[in-house]
Amino acid sequence: MDWLEDMQTNLWIFPRGMKHDGGMGEKGFKWTSRYGSVVASVYEAGTADGMNERGLVANLLFLVESEYPGDPGDNRPQVSISAWTQYMLDNFGTVQEAVAELRKEAFRPVMVVAPNGVEGKIHLSISDASGDSAIFEYIKGKLIIHHGRQYQVMTNSPTYDKQLALNEYWKQIEGTVMLPGANRAADRFARASFYINAVEQSGDPRAAAAAVFSVMRNVSVPRGISTPGQPNISSTIWRTVADQKNKVYFFEDTLSPSLVWVRLNQIDFNEGSGVRKLTLHGNPGLGGDQTANFKKAERFKFLAPH
């Protein structure tokens, strides 16, 4: 997650059976969570990242080219984009299930403005424990889905079809000889695409997580570096890695000297078990296994349009 300021991120446990309206009240798309999840919040007003108890992972990132449906006659129920990631985690155990349902376009996503005044234009990636993946983008008001195991990397701009085309160029050059090194999303996409397959492929959970973290650190933006007018080309403020087979969710704040992790297999996600929160914001000294350290809390409200 690259951003131009602290997003006050904390970790949350959401159980099964939670009722949601997409952050849009009476106009909202209604659902009740089928699966419990551990999520990373932003501004205490939206879910940006997380994994559910089935091992489905969802990741939200900025995409300035995003354009959501805007037909005034569109009467479909609405979902704030601040709740889109949570919708995925609540409802689906596999990518195939999610893609099939999203193709029905039963709801209309609605853009919101972040507390710092930046328009929330985002795209979303999901993956599951089988290795399947999908990327969802709204381009010129239309939902575009890229679905398949080959879609291993998502960064920011340009749109995903153009990212794939740019990456084809870099595939012609041996990655150990030359790779683009700037902080632009297209450069980071090319580096991640090469390194994620070049690193050691291991069935050992510790080695595998370490390999993924090493790639993500390579494509991160150093703290204090940003591009004026482009909030997504900013310092990396946190990183996450999900072990989808063993259900372990790792979180790394770039201000912190330590990783924290959560073991979903040790969490009570039963309906009525309650919302719980692990406060990371203002607590950079936290480290290690934090599964048992979540505290009961009131759920945050999803950001809605003014």
N, C-alpha and C positions, 0 to 999 in steps of 0.2 A: 504494500500500500504506500504509494507516493503521494504526498500532499504538501501544501505550502504552509500548514500549521498543524498543531496538535489537534487531533480529533476526539480527545477525551475517551479513548477506547477502553472498554471493560469487557470481561467475559461473562456470559449468562448461560444458565441452564433453563430451557423451556421444556415442560413436560408434554406428554400427550394430552389431548382433550382441551387444549386452549382454543377459545373462540376468537376469531379475527374478522375484521371488516376491511382489511387492506389499508387501514389508516384513513378511510374516506367516509366513515359514518354511514348515514342512510344511503348514500350513493355507492357504498363500497361493495366489493365482491366478498361474500361471506364464506368462511371455511372453518372447520375444526381440525386441529392438528392430529394427524394419524401417528406421527413419530415425534419422539423427543429429540432435542438437539442441544448442542453447545455452540454458541454464536459469539462473534465479536461485534460489538455495537460501535456506531460512530455518532458523536454528538449526543449520545443517549436518546437518539431519535430515529435510528434505523439499524437494520442488520446488514453488515457489509460482507460477512464471511462466516463460515461455520461448517459443521458436520453433524449429520443426524445419526441415530442409533443403528441405522441400516448401513452406514458407511457412505451415504451420498454426501458429497461436498459441493458447496456453492460459493463462488467468489465474484464479487462485484468490483468493477473497475471503471474509471472515467473514460468516456468516449465522446469527444466534442462533436462528432458528426451525427450523434443520435438525434432523431426527430420522431416524436411519438404521434400516434393518430390524433388528428385535430379536427375531424369533421364534427361540426356542431350538432348534427343529427344523429351522432353515434350514441345510442342509449344503453350500451352495454354497461354493466357494473364496473366500477373503477378500482384500481389498485395503485396506491402511491408507490413510486419506484423505491422508496425507503423500506417498503415491506415486500418487495419482489423476491429478494433472497430468502426471506423467512417463509414465503409461500412455497418455494421449491423444497426447502428442508422439511417443512411440515407435512407435505403431501406425497412425496415420492421416495421409493427405495432404490430405483434404478433410473439411469438416464433414458432408457427406452420408454419407460412409463411417462417420464416428464415430457419428452419430445412429443409423444402421441397426444398428450393432453394439451400442451401449449399450441399445437397446430390447430386446435379447435378455436383458438382466440376467443375464449368465453368472457374475457375481461379486457378493459382498456387501461393500459398503464398511464399514469399521470405524473408529469415532471414536477419536482419541488425545488425550492431554492435553499441551499445550505445556509446555516446561520451566518456565514461570512459573506453572503450575497452572491455566491457562485451558483449558476444554474446546474442542477444535478442531471447531467447527461451521462448515462452509464450503459455498459453492456455487462453480460453475465455469463460466466462459465460454470458448468457442472461436470462432475465426474463421479463414478461409482467404484465399488470394490472390484468389479470385473475388469476395469481399465477402460470402459467406455466413457466418452466425453461428448459434450456439445457446447456450442457458443451461441448465445442469443443476442441479436442486435435489432434495433428498430431504425431503419434507414428510410428516409422520406416517408415516414408514417407506416411502413410495411415491416412486418416481422420477418427477419432473415435468420434461419437456423443452419448452422454447420454441425453435422452430427457424424461422429465416427471416432474410432480409436486413434486415428492418425492426427487428430487435433489436440496436440499435447501442450501447446503454449498459447497464451493470450497476454497481450500487453495493452497498449492504448491505441492511439491513432496511428495509421489510417484505419479505415474499415477492414474487416477481417479478410475479405477477398483480395484487397490490395496488399495486406500483410503477407498473404500466402504467395502472391506474385513476386513481391520483393525478396522473399526468402528463397524462392527458386533460383534467383541470381547467385545468392551466397552459397547455395548448395553446389554450385559449379566450382567453388574455390575450396581447397582443403582447409578445414577450420583450424587445424593446428598451425597453418602457415599465416593466415590472415582472417580476422573477423572485425566487423565494425565496432568501434569502441566508444562512441559518444553516448550521451544520456537520452537520446531520442528513442521513442518507443520502437521504431522500426529496427534500430540497431540492437536494442535489448532483445527484441523478438528473435533476431538472427542468432545472437549469442546463446540464448536459452535453447533454441531449437537444436543447435549443434551439441551443446554441452550435456543436455539431458540424456542424450543417447551415447555420448562419449564417455561419461563417468562409469564407474563400476556398477554393474547391474547385479544386485545382491538380494537374496531372499532373507538375509539377516535384517531384522527391523532396525537395529541401531545403525548398521552400515548404510542401509537404504535411506533412512531419514537424514543422515549426515551428508550423503551424496546430493540429495535434493536441496538441502540448505546451502551446500557449497555452490550449486548452480545459481540459486536465488541471490546469494551474496554477490556473485559475479555480475549479475544484471541489475543490482540495486544502484541507487543514486546516493553518493556520499552526502552526509548531513551538511547543510549550509549551501547547497547548490540548487538553484532553481532558475527557470526561464520565465521572465516577466510576461504576464498575460496568458500563461499556459499552466494552470494549477496542477495539471497531471504530470508535467515535467518538473518535478520538485524532489526534495529529499525523500528517501525511503524512511517512513516513520515506524512501520512494523512489517513483519513477515510471519506467515503461518505455513506449517506443513502438517498434512493429515495422513496418518497411517490408517488407511481405510480397512485393512484386513484385521488389524488388532485393535481398531477403534481408539487410537490415541491422537489427540489434537495438540500440536505444539504451537506456541506463540512466542515470538521474539520482538520485544520493543527495542528499537535501535538506541534508545537512551539507557537501556538496562544492560548490565554486564552478564545477565543470566537468562536462559530459557525458562519458560514455565510450560507445563503440560498437564493435560486432563485425560483421564482414562474413562471413556464413556461406558465401558463394560461394568464399571463400579458405581454407576449413578442410577438412582431410582428415578425413572422417567414416567412412572405410573400417573394416571390422571389423578389430580388432587395432591400430588407430592409438592406442588408449589414452585414458583419462580425463585431462582437463586442467582446470586451475583458474586463474582470475584472482582474486587476493585483493583484495577491495574493503574488507573489514572492517579498520579501523585504518589505512586508506590513502586518506584523503579528498582528497589532492592529485592523485590520478590523473585524467587527462583525455585526450580524443582517441581515435583509433583504436587499440584494444588487441588487434586480431585476432592479432598475432604474439607477444603477451606472456603467453599462457597457459602454465602449467608442468605437467608430468606430476604426477599426484596420485592418491592412493587415493580411490576413490569413497566418498561418505558413505553411512551406513546410514539407511534410512527409519525414522522414529519408529514404534514399535509400542506397543500397549496394554501396561500393566504387568501 
